[in-house]
């Protein structure tokens, strides 16, 4: 997930604090993000049913930071 996708996500869900996990998944898919990553995040964060989307968002952001801070191996 890149920064533009995070911004889109926050604009779409921003005013709501708690939303159905299915709604977050719909937004995730609309951004063509990997389903496996969503599944991993929901499992790691124990998200189900009505979810505080900012908590899932924060967890996703920490994984983005982990990926973006790794050295690039391009030549």
Secondary structure as UniProt FT lines:
FT   HELIX           3..13
FT   TURN            14..15
FT   STRAND          18..20
FT   HELIX           21..30
FT   TURN            31..32
FT   HELIX           35..44
FT   TURN            45..46
FT   STRAND          50..52
FT   HELIX           53..68
//
